[in-house]
Amino acid sequence: MLDDTLRTPDAVRDAQRWTAHNYHPLPVVISEAEGAWLTDVDGRRYLDFLAGYSALNFGHRHPRLIAAAHAQLDRLTLTSRAFVHDRFADFCRELAELCGKDLVLPMNTGAEAVETAVKVARKWGYRVKGVPAGQAEIVVAAGNFHGRTTTIVSFSTDSDARDDFGPYTPGFTVVPYGDLDALTAAVNENTVAVLIEPIQGEQGVVVPPVGYLPGVRQVCTERDVLLLADEIQSGLGRTGETFACDHEGVVPDMYLLGKALGGGIVPVSAVVADTDVLGVLQPGQHGSTFGGNPLACAVATEVVRLLATGEFQRRSAELGARLHAGLGDLVGRGLVAVRGRGLWAGLDLDPGLMTGRQACERLAERGVLAKDTHGATIRLAPPLVVTEAEIDQAVAQLAAVLSPA
């Protein structure tokens, strides 16, 4: 336990005093966690309905993941990719098999996976498709959130993420999300890839129209363009399938994975594709000191094995139906709309009632933690270990926030 003298107001003030203000967290200071529950420095417990933006799909301190980390800590933690370690092959093979692909390129963060995919797609375009040097283009969707590196914010349409960080990287064409005609028109002879989230998380858990993803897949196939699926938030069980693309039977050319792949213990990301795509890279052209390190591989291998049983995908689908049914009852009672799949929901509040931030602050007072986005929208993403009773409790607290006595 932390020192008894540490209390929430003091810890919040210290955080504000000594850190750059690139986040605006709720005034809660967490000291312990287990499963779907968090405990703050004052001993108060909260239901976690954010799950680290899907980084904690398996809950806090899942016993199998903690055991894997402990065992690896006693043996080997880092070698760099200058040498091969004994956890690397199993991780890459098992993740490739889960994805139905040939090769895995491990990295650390989601943004690194996206940057990796951009580089690979461009090199594939020059070496395989025959695009003239320096002319490769990638089509992306408005409302996207793929990270915050200088290249990635160059094609963001979020002013908070983009403004004042130029000059911007060229080579990207932005089209409306869900508009297949606009995407088709944007693809030309120099297009090497379409980079898309099958469900846009940061935008408010926006699900595209039925048929959109299969249409994008068809366009990419017909025009010799790679389909890059950013499943960093939507993948690994979150939506009730292993990948959000699975809901419409779409298989991308690259899976971009992260967040839940690290089991809530270490940052792990990966790009997964077939040899004809990832095989364009040669030694020295891309890498990472920590990417695919032994500790990361030990934890991520156990994550893959948890997913291989299908248990967590089923839980997400079944419990997600319960969550969405409960939230649907609140439409017209403070909620304007509910979107999402599985244990993932975006809620649009009546903007005349309160902001998303205010709703999250009031939920926190009632023992439920969630996160706002874009004004009057909040996101719910509980760990996949959540129970029916815990879902009902969170929905009841939201109902109380929306209709205070």
KOLVEX-875236 format. One record per residue (C-alpha): x, y, z; residue in three letters. Coordinates in steps of 0.2 Angstrom, whole numbers, plus 2048, in hexadecimal, padded with zeros to 3 digits. Example, Ala and Ser with C-alpha at 12.3 -4.5 7.8 and 13.67 -1.06 7.14 Angstrom:
% residues 2
<guba u="83E" v="7EA" w="827" code="ALA"/>
<guba u="844" v="7FB" w="824" code="SER"/>
//
This chain:
% residues 405
<guba u="800" v="800" w="800" code="MET"/>
<guba u="805" v="812" w="7FD" code="LEU"/>
<guba u="80A" v="81D" w="80C" code="ASP"/>
<guba u="7FA" v="822" w="816" code="ASP"/>
<guba u="7FE" v="834" w="815" code="THR"/>
<guba u="7FB" v="834" w="802" code="LEU"/>
<guba u="7EA" v="839" w="7FD" code="ARG"/>
<guba u="7E2" v="83D" w="7EC" code="THR"/>
<guba u="7E2" v="850" w="7ED" code="PRO"/>
<guba u="7F5" v="850" w="7F1" code="ASP"/>
<guba u="7F9" v="843" w="7E4" code="ALA"/>
<guba u="7EF" v="84D" w="7D6" code="VAL"/>
<guba u="7F8" v="85D" w="7DB" code="ARG"/>
<guba u="809" v="854" w="7DA" code="ASP"/>
<guba u="805" v="84D" w="7C9" code="ALA"/>
<guba u="800" v="85E" w="7C2" code="GLN"/>
<guba u="80F" v="866" w="7C9" code="ARG"/>
<guba u="81C" v="85A" w="7C2" code="TRP"/>
<guba u="815" v="854" w="7B2" code="THR"/>
<guba u="811" v="85C" w="7A1" code="ALA"/>
<guba u="7FF" v="85F" w="79F" code="HIS"/>
<guba u="7FC" v="854" w="790" code="ASN"/>
<guba u="7EE" v="84B" w="799" code="TYR"/>
<guba u="7DF" v="851" w="7A3" code="HIS"/>
<guba u="7DC" v="842" w="7AE" code="PRO"/>
<guba u="7CD" v="840" w="7BA" code="LEU"/>
<guba u="7D2" v="845" w="7CC" code="PRO"/>
<guba u="7D4" v="832" w="7D1" code="VAL"/>
<guba u="7E5" v="82B" w="7D6" code="VAL"/>
<guba u="7E6" v="818" w="7D5" code="ILE"/>
<guba u="7F1" v="80E" w="7E0" code="SER"/>
<guba u="7EB" v="7FC" w="7DD" code="GLU"/>
<guba u="7E0" v="7F2" w="7D1" code="ALA"/>
<guba u="7D9" v="7E0" w="7CE" code="GLU"/>
<guba u="7CE" v="7DA" w="7C0" code="GLY"/>
<guba u="7C2" v="7E8" w="7BC" code="ALA"/>
<guba u="7C5" v="7F1" w="7CC" code="TRP"/>
<guba u="7D0" v="800" w="7D1" code="LEU"/>
<guba u="7D4" v="806" w="7E2" code="THR"/>
<guba u="7DA" v="818" w="7E5" code="ASP"/>
<guba u="7E6" v="81F" w="7F2" code="VAL"/>
<guba u="7D8" v="822" w="7FE" code="ASP"/>
<guba u="7D2" v="810" w="7FD" code="GLY"/>
<guba u="7C2" v="814" w="7F2" code="ARG"/>
<guba u="7BE" v="807" w="7E5" code="ARG"/>
<guba u="7B9" v="80A" w="7D3" code="TYR"/>
<guba u="7B3" v="800" w="7C4" code="LEU"/>
<guba u="7BF" v="802" w="7B6" code="ASP"/>
<guba u="7B4" v="805" w="7A6" code="PHE"/>
<guba u="7C2" v="80C" w="79C" code="LEU"/>
<guba u="7CF" v="7FD" w="79D" code="ALA"/>
<guba u="7DD" v="808" w="797" code="GLY"/>
<guba u="7D5" v="80B" w="787" code="TYR"/>
<guba u="7D5" v="7F8" w="784" code="SER"/>
<guba u="7E7" v="7F6" w="78B" code="ALA"/>
<guba u="7DF" v="7EC" w="799" code="LEU"/>
<guba u="7D3" v="7E1" w="790" code="ASN"/>
<guba u="7D7" v="7D3" w="79C" code="PHE"/>
<guba u="7D5" v="7DD" w="7AB" code="GLY"/>
<guba u="7E2" v="7E3" w="7B8" code="HIS"/>
<guba u="7EF" v="7D7" w="7BD" code="ARG"/>
<guba u="7E7" v="7C8" w="7B4" code="HIS"/>
<guba u="7EF" v="7B9" w="7BE" code="PRO"/>
<guba u="7F6" v="7B0" w="7AE" code="ARG"/>
<guba u="7FE" v="7C0" w="7A7" code="LEU"/>
<guba u="805" v="7C5" w="7B8" code="ILE"/>
<guba u="80C" v="7B3" w="7BA" code="ALA"/>
<guba u="814" v="7B4" w="7A9" code="ALA"/>
<guba u="81C" v="7C5" w="7AD" code="ALA"/>
<guba u="823" v="7BF" w="7BE" code="HIS"/>
<guba u="82A" v="7AF" w="7B6" code="ALA"/>
<guba u="833" v="7B9" w="7A8" code="GLN"/>
<guba u="839" v="7C6" w="7B4" code="LEU"/>
<guba u="843" v="7B9" w="7BD" code="ASP"/>
<guba u="84C" v="7B3" w="7AD" code="ARG"/>
<guba u="84E" v="7C1" w="79F" code="LEU"/>
<guba u="846" v="7D2" w="79B" code="THR"/>
<guba u="850" v="7DA" w="78D" code="LEU"/>
<guba u="85D" v="7D5" w="780" code="THR"/>
<guba u="859" v="7E1" w="771" code="SER"/>
<guba u="856" v="7D9" w="760" code="ARG"/>
<guba u="869" v="7D7" w="75E" code="ALA"/>
<guba u="866" v="7C6" w="765" code="PHE"/>
<guba u="858" v="7B9" w="765" code="VAL"/>
<guba u="850" v="7B5" w="775" code="HIS"/>
<guba u="846" v="7A5" w="77A" code="ASP"/>
<guba u="835" v="7AD" w="77B" code="ARG"/>
<guba u="835" v="7B6" w="76A" code="PHE"/>
<guba u="831" v="7A8" w="75E" code="ALA"/>
<guba u="822" v="7A2" w="768" code="ASP"/>
<guba u="81A" v="7B3" w="769" code="PHE"/>
<guba u="81C" v="7B7" w="757" code="CYS"/>
<guba u="816" v="7A6" w="751" code="ARG"/>
<guba u="807" v="7A6" w="75D" code="GLU"/>
<guba u="802" v="7B8" w="758" code="LEU"/>
<guba u="804" v="7B4" w="746" code="ALA"/>
<guba u="7F9" v="7A5" w="747" code="GLU"/>
<guba u="7EB" v="7AF" w="751" code="LEU"/>
<guba u="7EB" v="7BC" w="743" code="CYS"/>
<guba u="7EC" v="7AF" w="735" code="GLY"/>
<guba u="7FC" v="7B7" w="72E" code="LYS"/>
<guba u="80E" v="7B2" w="72B" code="ASP"/>
<guba u="819" v="7BF" w="734" code="LEU"/>
<guba u="819" v="7CA" w="743" code="VAL"/>
<guba u="823" v="7DA" w="746" code="LEU"/>
<guba u="823" v="7DE" w="759" code="PRO"/>
<guba u="824" v="7F0" w="75F" code="MET"/>
<guba u="81F" v="7F9" w="76F" code="ASN"/>
<guba u="811" v="806" w="76D" code="THR"/>
<guba u="802" v="807" w="762" code="GLY"/>
<guba u="809" v="817" w="75A" code="ALA"/>
<guba u="819" v="80D" w="756" code="GLU"/>
<guba u="80E" v="7FF" w="74D" code="ALA"/>
<guba u="806" v="80D" w="743" code="VAL"/>
<guba u="816" v="815" w="73E" code="GLU"/>
<guba u="81D" v="803" w="73A" code="THR"/>
<guba u="80E" v="800" w="72F" code="ALA"/>
<guba u="810" v="810" w="726" code="VAL"/>
<guba u="822" v="80D" w="722" code="LYS"/>
<guba u="81F" v="7FB" w="71C" code="VAL"/>
<guba u="810" v="800" w="711" code="ALA"/>
<guba u="81B" v="80D" w="709" code="ARG"/>
<guba u="829" v="801" w="706" code="LYS"/>
<guba u="81E" v="7F4" w="6FF" code="TRP"/>
<guba u="816" v="801" w="6F4" code="GLY"/>
<guba u="827" v="805" w="6EC" code="TYR"/>
<guba u="82F" v="7F4" w="6EC" code="ARG"/>
<guba u="820" v="7EA" w="6E7" code="VAL"/>
<guba u="812" v="7F5" w="6E0" code="LYS"/>
<guba u="81E" v="800" w="6D7" code="GLY"/>
<guba u="819" v="811" w="6DD" code="VAL"/>
<guba u="825" v="81E" w="6D8" code="PRO"/>
<guba u="832" v="823" w="6E5" code="ALA"/>
<guba u="82B" v="82F" w="6F2" code="GLY"/>
<guba u="819" v="82F" w="6EB" code="GLN"/>
<guba u="811" v="822" w="6F6" code="ALA"/>
<guba u="800" v="827" w="6FD" code="GLU"/>
<guba u="7F6" v="820" w="70B" code="ILE"/>
<guba u="7E3" v="823" w="70D" code="VAL"/>
<guba u="7DD" v="826" w="71F" code="VAL"/>
<guba u="7CC" v="82A" w="727" code="ALA"/>
<guba u="7C6" v="83A" w="72F" code="ALA"/>
<guba u="7C4" v="838" w="742" code="GLY"/>
<guba u="7D2" v="82C" w="743" code="ASN"/>
<guba u="7DD" v="829" w="752" code="PHE"/>
<guba u="7ED" v="820" w="74E" code="HIS"/>
<guba u="7F8" v="828" w="75A" code="GLY"/>
<guba u="801" v="838" w="75D" code="ARG"/>
<guba u="812" v="838" w="754" code="THR"/>
<guba u="816" v="846" w="748" code="THR"/>
<guba u="812" v="83B" w="739" code="THR"/>
<guba u="802" v="834" w="740" code="ILE"/>
<guba u="7FB" v="845" w="746" code="VAL"/>
<guba u="7FF" v="84B" w="734" code="SER"/>
<guba u="7EF" v="842" w="72E" code="PHE"/>
<guba u="7E5" v="845" w="73E" code="SER"/>
<guba u="7D5" v="84F" w="73D" code="THR"/>
<guba u="7D5" v="852" w="750" code="ASP"/>
<guba u="7DB" v="864" w="753" code="SER"/>
<guba u="7E1" v="860" w="764" code="ASP"/>
<guba u="7EC" v="853" w="75D" code="ALA"/>
<guba u="7F2" v="85C" w="74E" code="ARG"/>
<guba u="7F3" v="86F" w="750" code="ASP"/>
<guba u="804" v="877" w="753" code="ASP"/>
<guba u="80E" v="867" w="74F" code="PHE"/>
<guba u="812" v="86A" w="73D" code="GLY"/>
<guba u="81A" v="86A" w="730" code="PRO"/>
<guba u="810" v="85B" w="72C" code="TYR"/>
<guba u="815" v="84B" w="723" code="THR"/>
<guba u="80E" v="849" w="712" code="PRO"/>
<guba u="807" v="83A" w="709" code="GLY"/>
<guba u="7F6" v="838" w="711" code="PHE"/>
<guba u="7E5" v="83A" w="70A" code="THR"/>
<guba u="7D7" v="83C" w="717" code="VAL"/>
<guba u="7C5" v="837" w="712" code="VAL"/>
<guba u="7B5" v="836" w="71D" code="PRO"/>
<guba u="7B3" v="826" w="728" code="TYR"/>
<guba u="7A6" v="81A" w="722" code="GLY"/>
<guba u="7A5" v="822" w="710" code="ASP"/>
<guba u="7AA" v="814" w="704" code="LEU"/>
<guba u="7A8" v="81F" w="6F5" code="ASP"/>
<guba u="7B3" v="82D" w="6FB" code="ALA"/>
<guba u="7C0" v="820" w="700" code="LEU"/>
<guba u="7BF" v="817" w="6EF" code="THR"/>
<guba u="7C1" v="828" w="6E6" code="ALA"/>
<guba u="7D1" v="82C" w="6F0" code="ALA"/>
<guba u="7DA" v="81C" w="6EB" code="VAL"/>
<guba u="7E6" v="81F" w="6DC" code="ASN"/>
<guba u="7F5" v="817" w="6D4" code="GLU"/>
<guba u="800" v="81D" w="6E2" code="ASN"/>
<guba u="7F6" v="817" w="6F0" code="THR"/>
<guba u="7FF" v="80A" w="6FA" code="VAL"/>
<guba u="7F3" v="808" w="709" code="ALA"/>
<guba u="7E3" v="80C" w="711" code="VAL"/>
<guba u="7E5" v="80E" w="724" code="LEU"/>
<guba u="7D5" v="80C" w="72E" code="ILE"/>
<guba u="7CE" v="808" w="73F" code="GLU"/>
<guba u="7C0" v="7FC" w="73D" code="PRO"/>
<guba u="7B8" v="805" w="74B" code="ILE"/>
<guba u="7BE" v="816" w="750" code="GLN"/>
<guba u="7C1" v="816" w="763" code="GLY"/>
<guba u="7C7" v="828" w="767" code="GLU"/>
<guba u="7B9" v="82F" w="75C" code="GLN"/>
<guba u="7AC" v="828" w="767" code="GLY"/>
<guba u="7AC" v="815" w="763" code="VAL"/>
<guba u="7A5" v="818" w="751" code="VAL"/>
<guba u="7A0" v="809" w="748" code="VAL"/>
<guba u="7A0" v="80B" w="735" code="PRO"/>
<guba u="791" v="806" w="72A" code="PRO"/>
<guba u="78E" v="7F4" w="726" code="VAL"/>
<guba u="797" v="7EF" w="716" code="GLY"/>
<guba u="7A4" v="7FD" w="718" code="TYR"/>
<guba u="7B2" v="7F3" w="71D" code="LEU"/>
<guba u="7AF" v="7E5" w="710" code="PRO"/>
<guba u="7AE" v="7F3" w="703" code="GLY"/>
<guba u="7BF" v="7FA" w="709" code="VAL"/>
<guba u="7C6" v="7E8" w="708" code="ARG"/>
<guba u="7BF" v="7E6" w="6F6" code="GLN"/>
<guba u="7C6" v="7F7" w="6F0" code="VAL"/>
<guba u="7D7" v="7F3" w="6F8" code="CYS"/>
<guba u="7D8" v="7E2" w="6EF" code="THR"/>
<guba u="7D2" v="7E9" w="6DE" code="GLU"/>
<guba u="7DE" v="7F7" w="6DE" code="ARG"/>
<guba u="7ED" v="7EE" w="6E5" code="ASP"/>
<guba u="7ED" v="7F8" w="6F6" code="VAL"/>
<guba u="7F1" v="7F2" w="707" code="LEU"/>
<guba u="7E4" v="7F2" w="714" code="LEU"/>
<guba u="7EB" v="7F7" w="725" code="LEU"/>
<guba u="7DF" v="7F4" w="734" code="ALA"/>
<guba u="7E3" v="7FD" w="743" code="ASP"/>
<guba u="7DC" v="7F1" w="750" code="GLU"/>
<guba u="7E6" v="7F9" w="75F" code="ILE"/>
<guba u="7D7" v="7FD" w="769" code="GLN"/>
<guba u="7CA" v="7F3" w="760" code="SER"/>
<guba u="7D3" v="7E2" w="75F" code="GLY"/>
<guba u="7D7" v="7D4" w="76A" code="LEU"/>
<guba u="7C6" v="7D0" w="770" code="GLY"/>
<guba u="7BF" v="7E1" w="774" code="ARG"/>
<guba u="7B0" v="7E1" w="768" code="THR"/>
<guba u="7AB" v="7CF" w="76A" code="GLY"/>
<guba u="7B6" v="7C8" w="75D" code="GLU"/>
<guba u="7C9" v="7C6" w="75C" code="THR"/>
<guba u="7C9" v="7D5" w="750" code="PHE"/>
<guba u="7BC" v="7E2" w="74C" code="ALA"/>
<guba u="7BF" v="7DD" w="73A" code="CYS"/>
<guba u="7B8" v="7CC" w="73D" code="ASP"/>
<guba u="7A7" v="7D2" w="73F" code="HIS"/>
<guba u="7A6" v="7D4" w="72D" code="GLU"/>
<guba u="7B2" v="7C7" w="727" code="GLY"/>
<guba u="7BF" v="7D3" w="722" code="VAL"/>
<guba u="7D1" v="7CE" w="722" code="VAL"/>
<guba u="7DD" v="7DD" w="721" code="PRO"/>
<guba u="7EF" v="7DC" w="719" code="ASP"/>
<guba u="7F6" v="7E2" w="72A" code="MET"/>
<guba u="7F0" v="7E1" w="73B" code="TYR"/>
<guba u="7F6" v="7EF" w="747" code="LEU"/>
<guba u="7F5" v="7E9" w="759" code="LEU"/>
<guba u="7FA" v="7F0" w="769" code="GLY"/>
<guba u="7F2" v="7F5" w="77A" code="LYS"/>
<guba u="7EA" v="7E5" w="780" code="ALA"/>
<guba u="7F9" v="7DB" w="779" code="LEU"/>
<guba u="803" v="7E0" w="788" code="GLY"/>
<guba u="7F7" v="7DA" w="794" code="GLY"/>
<guba u="7F6" v="7EA" w="79E" code="GLY"/>
<guba u="808" v="7E6" w="7A4" code="ILE"/>
<guba u="814" v="7EC" w="796" code="VAL"/>
<guba u="812" v="7F6" w="786" code="PRO"/>
<guba u="812" v="7EA" w="777" code="VAL"/>
<guba u="80C" v="7ED" w="765" code="SER"/>
<guba u="80E" v="7E4" w="755" code="ALA"/>
<guba u="80B" v="7E4" w="743" code="VAL"/>
<guba u="806" v="7D4" w="73C" code="VAL"/>
<guba u="805" v="7D0" w="729" code="ALA"/>
<guba u="80A" v="7C3" w="71C" code="ASP"/>
<guba u="81C" v="7C1" w="715" code="THR"/>
<guba u="818" v="7CA" w="705" code="ASP"/>
<guba u="815" v="7DA" w="70F" code="VAL"/>
<guba u="820" v="7D9" w="71E" code="LEU"/>
<guba u="82D" v="7D0" w="714" code="GLY"/>
<guba u="832" v="7E1" w="70C" code="VAL"/>
<guba u="83C" v="7E6" w="71C" code="LEU"/>
<guba u="84E" v="7E2" w="71D" code="GLN"/>
<guba u="85A" v="7E3" w="72C" code="PRO"/>
<guba u="85E" v="7F4" w="731" code="GLY"/>
<guba u="84E" v="7FC" w="729" code="GLN"/>
<guba u="843" v="7FC" w="738" code="HIS"/>
<guba u="844" v="7F7" w="74A" code="GLY"/>
<guba u="843" v="7FA" w="75D" code="SER"/>
<guba u="84E" v="7F7" w="76C" code="THR"/>
<guba u="840" v="7F1" w="777" code="PHE"/>
<guba u="834" v="7EA" w="769" code="GLY"/>
<guba u="831" v="7D7" w="76C" code="GLY"/>
<guba u="83B" v="7D7" w="77C" code="ASN"/>
<guba u="83A" v="7C7" w="787" code="PRO"/>
<guba u="82F" v="7CE" w="794" code="LEU"/>
<guba u="823" v="7D5" w="787" code="ALA"/>
<guba u="823" v="7C5" w="77E" code="CYS"/>
<guba u="81F" v="7BB" w="78D" code="ALA"/>
<guba u="810" v="7C5" w="792" code="VAL"/>
<guba u="80A" v="7C7" w="780" code="ALA"/>
<guba u="80B" v="7B5" w="77D" code="THR"/>
<guba u="800" v="7B2" w="78C" code="GLU"/>
<guba u="7F4" v="7BF" w="785" code="VAL"/>
<guba u="7F3" v="7B5" w="774" code="VAL"/>
<guba u="7F0" v="7A5" w="77D" code="ARG"/>
<guba u="7E2" v="7AD" w="787" code="LEU"/>
<guba u="7DA" v="7B3" w="777" code="LEU"/>
<guba u="7DD" v="7A2" w="76E" code="ALA"/>
<guba u="7CF" v="79A" w="779" code="THR"/>
<guba u="7C2" v="7A6" w="773" code="GLY"/>
<guba u="7BC" v="7A8" w="785" code="GLU"/>
<guba u="7BF" v="7BB" w="785" code="PHE"/>
<guba u="7B7" v="7BE" w="774" code="GLN"/>
<guba u="7A8" v="7B5" w="77A" code="ARG"/>
<guba u="7A7" v="7BF" w="78A" code="ARG"/>
<guba u="7A8" v="7CF" w="781" code="SER"/>
<guba u="79A" v="7CA" w="775" code="ALA"/>
<guba u="78F" v="7C4" w="783" code="GLU"/>
<guba u="792" v="7D1" w="790" code="LEU"/>
<guba u="793" v="7DE" w="783" code="GLY"/>
<guba u="781" v="7DA" w="77E" code="ALA"/>
<guba u="77C" v="7DD" w="790" code="ARG"/>
<guba u="786" v="7EE" w="791" code="LEU"/>
<guba u="77E" v="7F4" w="781" code="HIS"/>
<guba u="76C" v="7EF" w="786" code="ALA"/>
<guba u="76E" v="7F9" w="796" code="GLY"/>
<guba u="775" v="808" w="78E" code="LEU"/>
<guba u="768" v="807" w="780" code="GLY"/>
<guba u="75B" v="809" w="78E" code="ASP"/>
<guba u="763" v="81A" w="792" code="LEU"/>
<guba u="761" v="821" w="781" code="VAL"/>
<guba u="754" v="82F" w="782" code="GLY"/>
<guba u="758" v="830" w="795" code="ARG"/>
<guba u="768" v="83A" w="794" code="GLY"/>
<guba u="770" v="831" w="786" code="LEU"/>
<guba u="76E" v="836" w="774" code="VAL"/>
<guba u="776" v="827" w="76C" code="ALA"/>
<guba u="780" v="817" w="770" code="VAL"/>
<guba u="78C" v="80F" w="764" code="ARG"/>
<guba u="799" v="800" w="765" code="GLY"/>
<guba u="79C" v="7EE" w="765" code="ARG"/>
<guba u="79F" v="7E1" w="772" code="GLY"/>
<guba u="7A6" v="7E9" w="782" code="LEU"/>
<guba u="7A9" v="7FA" w="77A" code="TRP"/>
<guba u="79D" v="808" w="779" code="ALA"/>
<guba u="79C" v="81A" w="774" code="GLY"/>
<guba u="78E" v="825" w="77D" code="LEU"/>
<guba u="788" v="835" w="776" code="ASP"/>
<guba u="781" v="840" w="785" code="LEU"/>
<guba u="774" v="84D" w="783" code="ASP"/>
<guba u="77F" v="85C" w="782" code="PRO"/>
<guba u="773" v="866" w="78B" code="GLY"/>
<guba u="774" v="85B" w="79A" code="LEU"/>
<guba u="787" v="85A" w="79D" code="MET"/>
<guba u="798" v="858" w="794" code="THR"/>
<guba u="7A1" v="848" w="793" code="GLY"/>
<guba u="7AD" v="84E" w="7A0" code="ARG"/>
<guba u="7A0" v="852" w="7AC" code="GLN"/>
<guba u="798" v="841" w="7AA" code="ALA"/>
<guba u="7A8" v="838" w="7AD" code="CYS"/>
<guba u="7AC" v="842" w="7BC" code="GLU"/>
<guba u="79A" v="83E" w="7C3" code="ARG"/>
<guba u="79D" v="82C" w="7BF" code="LEU"/>
<guba u="7AD" v="82C" w="7C8" code="ALA"/>
<guba u="7A4" v="833" w="7D8" code="GLU"/>
<guba u="799" v="823" w="7D6" code="ARG"/>
<guba u="7A7" v="817" w="7D4" code="GLY"/>
<guba u="7A8" v="815" w="7C2" code="VAL"/>
<guba u="7B7" v="81B" w="7B7" code="LEU"/>
<guba u="7B4" v="81F" w="7A4" code="ALA"/>
<guba u="7BB" v="82C" w="798" code="LYS"/>
<guba u="7B4" v="83A" w="78E" code="ASP"/>
<guba u="7B8" v="83E" w="77C" code="THR"/>
<guba u="7B3" v="84C" w="770" code="HIS"/>
<guba u="7A7" v="856" w="77B" code="GLY"/>
<guba u="797" v="84D" w="780" code="ALA"/>
<guba u="79D" v="83B" w="77C" code="THR"/>
<guba u="7A4" v="82E" w="788" code="ILE"/>
<guba u="7AC" v="81D" w="785" code="ARG"/>
<guba u="7A9" v="80D" w="78F" code="LEU"/>
<guba u="7B5" v="7FF" w="78D" code="ALA"/>
<guba u="7B5" v="7F4" w="79D" code="PRO"/>
<guba u="7C2" v="7E5" w="79E" code="PRO"/>
<guba u="7BC" v="7D5" w="796" code="LEU"/>
<guba u="7BC" v="7CD" w="7A8" code="VAL"/>
<guba u="7AD" v="7D9" w="7AD" code="VAL"/>
<guba u="79E" v="7D0" w="7B4" code="THR"/>
<guba u="78C" v="7D2" w="7B1" code="GLU"/>
<guba u="789" v="7DA" w="7C2" code="ALA"/>
<guba u="797" v="7E6" w="7BF" code="GLU"/>
<guba u="790" v="7EB" w="7AE" code="ILE"/>
<guba u="77F" v="7EE" w="7B6" code="ASP"/>
<guba u="787" v="7F8" w="7C4" code="GLN"/>
<guba u="790" v="803" w="7B8" code="ALA"/>
<guba u="780" v="806" w="7AD" code="VAL"/>
<guba u="776" v="80A" w="7BD" code="ALA"/>
<guba u="783" v="817" w="7C2" code="GLN"/>
<guba u="782" v="81F" w="7B1" code="LEU"/>
<guba u="76F" v="81F" w="7B2" code="ALA"/>
<guba u="771" v="828" w="7C3" code="ALA"/>
<guba u="77D" v="835" w="7BB" code="VAL"/>
<guba u="771" v="839" w="7AD" code="LEU"/>
<guba u="762" v="83A" w="7B7" code="SER"/>
<guba u="767" v="840" w="7C9" code="PRO"/>
<guba u="759" v="840" w="7D6" code="ALA"/>
//
